[in-house]
């Protein structure tokens, strides 16, 4: 992860894949599309990044089949810390991709398809967060009193 310079961890995509070539290709694709990206070679390194930055990433992209902790275990642990969109990538369709509310992109895929899927997930997540922020709050007792006094 020393390759990464992260200025705003909460606005960063965390990319986890044990295959160095795949990891660097996907990193370059996301950076080329303007995303801030941090990389991890395995789930433990990803959890260390989260612990060090004290933020969940904007999106967790993780390979499913990795030595040690799987991407599915990583996704579940990440979700216990708070809401974070998850994109699983794998050559095989894991059952969790069908049962959890996570996105799934089967390998192989082109960098263009990968970036397009990531853009869609990030856009949907931002829209959902924005919608949540603009919900009207119930009028407080103080506000009702002030309005009546006018």
Buried (B, 14 or more C-beta within 10 A) or exposed (E): BEEBEBEEBEEBBBBBBBBEEBBBBBBEBBEEBEBBBBBBBBBBBBBEBBEEBEBBBBBBBBBBBBEEBBBBBBBBBBBEEEEBBBBBBBEEEBEBBEEBEBBBBEBEBEBEEBBBBBBEBBEEBEEEEEEEEEEEEEEEEEEEEEEEEE
